[in-house]
């Protein structure tokens, strides 16, 4: 049986401070829904920019070099980047719907946006327990090393992260995209391409040259094989 809203197309953007129920109800009634849900944490918990920053060690990287205290930054970096990624997610989901005819849910956690950055570039226990009991939005101050050692989200326990083998560098923890699309699986992080790795592919498949033409370019040393 078709829903009463069959054929209706809806785009909804919701934030982690509000209950995203309107779009879900429309989808239940048959609407073709694209929903972008911005969370604080991937488990649905609350985070804001000024609680994510200290957990990741950013205040320990700013301020005077000889300062013994952390220095907060006034720029809400993760809010800004999350807004940009939300727009990217919406465009990608619209493109997917144009090609496949279905909407989807896309979730993005503010903390994941912050967690992805280090891969690309001491609170008392009783106090922490009290904050959790009273549902206080807070975050501990840590150095980057402490964040890596203590935060379970900075590990392969988080589906955004995997161990990546990068030729010439070794194996290290690397993030994929923080965006989570319900209609397509999240691809793991991939090694950076070697210099010249895709040269022949571009010449053959994109520019439409023949194998002999590509061979002539190699013979003339205009292009070269990938650097190992």
C-alpha positions as CSV (number, residue, x, y, z in Angstrom):
1,X,0.0,0.0,0.0
2,X,1.3,3.4,-1.0
3,X,1.6,6.2,1.6
4,X,-0.6,9.2,1.3
5,X,2.4,11.3,0.6
6,X,3.7,9.1,-2.2
7,X,5.5,11.2,-4.8
8,X,6.2,14.2,-2.5
9,X,9.8,15.1,-2.3
10,X,11.2,16.5,0.9
11,X,14.6,17.8,2.0
12,X,15.1,18.3,5.8
13,X,18.1,19.5,7.7
14,X,18.0,19.0,11.5
15,X,20.5,19.9,14.2
16,X,21.5,17.8,17.3
17,X,19.7,20.3,19.6
18,X,16.3,19.4,18.2
19,X,14.4,16.1,17.9
20,X,14.4,15.2,14.1
21,X,10.9,13.7,14.0
22,X,9.1,15.7,11.3
23,X,11.0,14.3,8.4
24,X,10.8,10.8,9.8
25,X,7.0,11.0,9.9
26,X,6.8,12.3,6.4
27,X,9.0,9.4,5.2
28,X,6.6,6.9,7.0
29,X,3.7,8.4,5.1
30,X,5.5,7.8,1.8
31,X,7.4,11.0,1.0
32,X,10.7,10.7,-0.9
33,X,12.9,12.1,1.9
34,X,16.4,13.4,2.1
35,X,17.3,14.1,5.7
36,X,20.6,15.6,6.9
37,X,20.9,15.0,10.7
38,X,23.7,16.9,12.5
39,X,24.5,15.3,15.8
40,X,26.9,16.1,18.6
41,X,28.4,12.6,18.9
42,X,27.8,9.6,16.7
43,X,26.0,7.9,19.7
44,X,23.5,10.8,19.8
45,X,25.1,12.5,22.8
46,X,25.7,16.3,23.1
47,X,28.8,18.1,21.9
48,X,29.4,21.7,20.9
49,X,32.5,23.3,19.3
50,X,34.0,24.4,22.6
51,X,33.7,20.9,24.1
52,X,35.2,19.1,21.1
53,X,38.2,21.4,20.9
54,X,39.7,20.6,24.3
55,X,39.2,16.9,24.0
56,X,41.3,16.8,20.8
57,X,44.2,18.8,22.3
58,X,43.7,22.0,20.2
59,X,44.0,24.4,23.2
60,X,47.4,22.8,23.9
61,X,48.6,23.8,20.4
62,X,47.7,27.4,20.6
63,X,48.9,30.4,22.7
64,X,52.4,31.2,23.9
65,X,54.9,28.4,23.5
66,X,56.0,28.8,27.1
67,X,52.5,28.8,28.6
68,X,51.6,26.1,31.1
69,X,47.9,26.6,30.6
70,X,45.7,25.8,27.5
71,X,44.6,28.6,25.2
72,X,41.1,28.5,23.8
73,X,40.5,29.6,20.3
74,X,37.5,31.9,19.6
75,X,36.9,30.6,16.1
76,X,34.2,27.9,16.0
77,X,36.1,25.8,13.5
78,X,34.0,22.5,13.7
79,X,30.7,24.4,13.5
80,X,32.0,26.1,10.3
81,X,33.3,22.9,8.7
82,X,30.3,20.9,9.7
83,X,28.1,23.5,8.0
84,X,30.1,23.1,4.8
85,X,30.0,19.3,5.0
86,X,26.2,19.4,5.5
87,X,25.9,21.3,2.2
88,X,28.2,18.8,0.5
89,X,26.1,15.9,1.9
90,X,22.9,17.5,0.7
91,X,24.3,17.9,-2.9
92,X,25.6,14.3,-2.9
93,X,22.2,12.9,-1.6
94,X,20.3,14.9,-4.2
95,X,22.6,13.6,-6.9
96,X,22.1,10.0,-5.6
97,X,18.3,10.6,-5.7
98,X,18.5,11.9,-9.3
99,X,20.4,8.8,-10.4
100,X,18.6,6.1,-8.3
101,X,15.2,7.6,-7.5
102,X,15.4,7.2,-3.7
103,X,16.2,9.6,-0.8
104,X,18.2,8.7,2.3
105,X,19.3,9.8,5.8
106,X,22.7,11.3,6.1
107,X,24.2,11.7,9.6
108,X,27.1,13.9,10.6
109,X,28.5,14.2,14.1
110,X,30.3,17.4,15.2
111,X,32.9,15.4,17.1
112,X,33.6,13.3,14.0
113,X,34.4,16.4,12.1
114,X,37.0,17.3,14.7
115,X,38.3,13.7,14.9
116,X,38.9,13.6,11.2
117,X,41.2,16.7,11.3
118,X,44.2,15.2,13.2
119,X,44.3,12.3,10.8
120,X,44.6,14.8,7.9
121,X,46.8,17.5,9.3
122,X,42.7,15.7,33.2
123,X,39.4,15.9,34.8
124,X,38.8,14.0,38.1
125,X,36.7,10.8,37.6
126,X,34.1,11.8,40.2
127,X,33.6,15.2,38.6
128,X,33.1,13.5,35.2
129,X,30.6,11.1,36.7
130,X,28.7,14.0,38.3
131,X,28.6,15.8,35.0
132,X,27.3,12.7,33.2
133,X,24.6,12.2,35.9
134,X,23.3,15.7,35.5
135,X,23.6,15.7,31.7
136,X,26.1,18.5,31.6
137,X,27.6,19.2,28.2
138,X,31.4,19.3,28.8
139,X,34.7,18.1,27.6
140,X,38.1,17.4,29.2
141,X,41.3,19.3,28.2
142,X,43.8,17.0,26.7
143,X,47.0,17.2,24.6
144,X,46.9,15.6,21.2
145,X,48.8,12.6,22.5
146,X,46.4,12.2,25.4
147,X,43.5,12.3,23.0
148,X,44.9,9.5,20.9
149,X,45.7,7.4,23.9
150,X,42.4,7.9,25.8
151,X,39.6,8.6,23.4
152,X,38.0,5.4,22.1
153,X,36.6,7.4,19.2
154,X,40.2,7.9,18.0
155,X,40.6,4.1,17.2
156,X,39.3,1.5,14.8
157,X,36.4,1.0,17.3
158,X,35.0,4.0,15.4
159,X,33.7,3.0,11.9
160,X,35.2,6.2,10.5
161,X,38.8,5.0,11.2
162,X,40.9,2.2,9.8
163,X,44.6,1.3,9.7
164,X,46.0,2.5,6.4
165,X,49.1,1.2,4.7
166,X,50.7,4.2,2.9
167,X,53.6,3.2,0.6
168,X,56.8,5.0,1.6
169,X,55.4,5.9,5.1
170,X,54.0,2.9,6.8
171,X,50.8,1.9,8.7
172,X,48.8,4.5,10.6
173,X,45.3,5.3,11.8
174,X,43.4,7.2,9.1
175,X,39.9,8.7,8.9
176,X,37.4,8.3,6.2
177,X,34.7,11.0,5.6
178,X,32.6,11.9,8.7
179,X,29.5,11.8,6.5
180,X,27.4,8.7,6.9
181,X,24.9,8.0,4.1
182,X,22.1,5.5,4.7
183,X,21.8,4.4,1.1
184,X,25.5,3.8,0.4
185,X,28.3,2.3,2.7
186,X,31.0,4.5,3.9
187,X,34.2,3.8,2.0
188,X,37.4,3.3,4.2
189,X,40.3,5.7,3.9
190,X,42.5,5.0,0.9
191,X,46.2,5.5,0.4
192,X,47.2,8.7,-1.3
193,X,48.1,8.0,-5.0
194,X,51.7,7.8,-6.0
195,X,53.0,10.4,-8.4
196,X,52.0,9.3,-11.9
197,X,49.8,6.4,-10.7
198,X,46.8,7.5,-12.8
199,X,48.6,9.0,-15.8
200,X,47.9,6.1,-18.2
201,X,44.3,5.8,-16.9
202,X,43.6,9.5,-17.6
203,X,45.3,9.4,-21.0
204,X,43.4,6.2,-22.1
205,X,40.0,6.6,-20.5
206,X,39.5,10.3,-20.1
207,X,41.4,11.8,-23.0
208,X,40.7,8.8,-25.3
209,X,44.2,8.2,-26.6
210,X,45.2,4.9,-28.0
211,X,47.7,2.6,-26.4
212,X,50.2,3.4,-29.1
213,X,49.8,7.1,-28.6
214,X,50.3,6.7,-24.8
215,X,53.4,4.5,-25.5
216,X,54.8,7.2,-27.8
217,X,54.4,9.8,-24.9
218,X,56.3,7.4,-22.6
219,X,59.1,6.9,-25.2
220,X,59.4,10.6,-25.7
221,X,59.6,10.9,-21.8
222,X,56.7,13.4,-21.9
223,X,55.0,11.2,-19.3
224,X,56.6,8.6,-17.0
225,X,55.7,5.5,-15.0
226,X,54.5,5.9,-11.4
227,X,57.2,6.7,-8.9
228,X,57.6,3.7,-6.5
